[in-house]
């Protein structure tokens, strides 16, 4: 791919604006609360789009297109079964406790509800995870630019990281959130023509269905497997994902998606920056509306790429690499000019994901680690300074992990595996913590550890076809092993927390006011206009998701 | 700061840039995109979006 002057101009203009936003917000950053939590002052449409955008890292965009090429429309379950119900749940049911408890972070909520050790475990694992995931995504982006544009991988990583550092250092969380909104629009406008042109090239949805039913694409499966989302989930052997409906709904839909959208501080932080309780509750629900339509933007191009070039066209050196799907299609369909816009969208998605990681990291580091364990009792100016410093060394550490990923691919795989063990049971802890006043501090901590351990044991005892054979069971795919591992971890944590809570001392109910459902005044939406009622909006969004599932059945 | 201002400005500039390039560029480059001058058309769409954002800013100022 050769870029023209016009493409560089488009990219350059984007850089000027993202840094400009950081610069313009600099003078508002007076306290650590302004810098790290936006002083709880932002409007719903802003936090809503940022909620969505912070999750839209380069790995999400490229990875979802890759899954579209690999599994077809089955990938839509990550949205219409996974993300949407979870986003409605966190808005309607969980946000009253996150926002109402006045906690500044998710780990801090755990400390208020349970105790210090659960917070410490969550804060430290979260801090390490954010650094590594932003490093891995940085490396993925650098690799892509190297392969398609011939850009030097070191230079791409360094320049992109410095731009993100500059605007988060200047304007803190507000700058990150404002830029995420800008980036959201760029991602939509940058990829929408790709979906439209792609559909045009393959002859519309029916043309795509026809092309994706070709024998070299579906292999041993039924002809409609790539374009029908539910019909082939009767048994794990009937679809390329190797999952049947139960594993899909419980593993992906319930445990993994709820675990991510309801407890990951990276996204929850955006809602916590909203200006009021009502705005905070509507944030994830507002985000769910565009989220519902994203399969069209990110999964469809992957499917089109597969239809156009086949699995053979996506291989390099004899190995199929589905990550090539999106850039390949950009290269095929975009002329100079629009290509610059497409690459800007790719850069924007990368930067929004990375800034999300950096701003979540510096808050957890400053409040949950530094202020708690290292230097408590300083004045606020000191913590503001520490927040800024955390931005710098968080970015530096991410760059470091990008190089670790470059050198030791296997270590990174191992780390991501360990992180998935830690994340899978977390939703059980929050569910019990928020809705069962009897859940005790020791129950939560040991339940969490037990769930993490169960995930690890499940992984060791099971295998995947074509890979290591399992002692207990061999799954047809990595995906199936991953979904079932999550179910095992969640259930273990859920049961262990209940059992241990029942034999340990409960907290005094007085201390749990505002933290647990039964001890908190109910949120009433009466008297509010319909578009301000989280429960009603949530129901509408869910109805939309049901319709989409039925339409693409 | 009204966030709609920088978003509106950026999209107006990008829209003008792409549409302008669409007008002067060699039609041969649009073979890949089904023969459609996507720069011109998408540039106009982006320009319209940018102007809509700016008009919201302007309306907001008049009200307050």
Boltz contact constraints between the chains, C-beta under 6 A:
constraints:
  - contact:
      token1: [A, 6]
      token2: [B, 21]
      max_distance: 6.0
  - contact:
      token1: [A, 17]
      token2: [B, 6]
      max_distance: 6.0
  - contact:
      token1: [A, 17]
      token2: [B, 10]
      max_distance: 6.0
  - contact:
      token1: [A, 21]
      token2: [B, 6]
      max_distance: 6.0
  - contact:
      token1: [A, 24]
      token2: [B, 1]
      max_distance: 6.0
  - contact:
      token1: [A, 178]
      token2: [B, 3]
      max_distance: 6.0
  - contact:
      token1: [A, 182]
      token2: [B, 7]
      max_distance: 6.0
  - contact:
      token1: [A, 189]
      token2: [B, 46]
      max_distance: 6.0
  - contact:
      token1: [A, 193]
      token2: [B, 38]
      max_distance: 6.0
  - contact:
      token1: [A, 193]
      token2: [B, 42]
      max_distance: 6.0
  - contact:
      token1: [A, 197]
      token2: [B, 33]
      max_distance: 6.0
  - contact:
      token1: [A, 200]
      token2: [B, 34]
      max_distance: 6.0
  - contact:
      token1: [A, 333]
      token2: [B, 32]
      max_distance: 6.0
  - contact:
      token1: [A, 333]
      token2: [B, 33]
      max_distance: 6.0
  - contact:
      token1: [A, 335]
      token2: [B, 29]
      max_distance: 6.0
  - contact:
      token1: [A, 335]
      token2: [B, 30]
      max_distance: 6.0
  - contact:
      token1: [A, 335]
      token2: [B, 33]
      max_distance: 6.0
  - contact:
      token1: [A, 337]
      token2: [B, 18]
      max_distance: 6.0
  - contact:
      token1: [A, 337]
      token2: [B, 21]
      max_distance: 6.0
  - contact:
      token1: [A, 337]
      token2: [B, 39]
      max_distance: 6.0
  - contact:
      token1: [A, 338]
      token2: [B, 38]
      max_distance: 6.0
  - contact:
      token1: [A, 338]
      token2: [B, 39]
      max_distance: 6.0
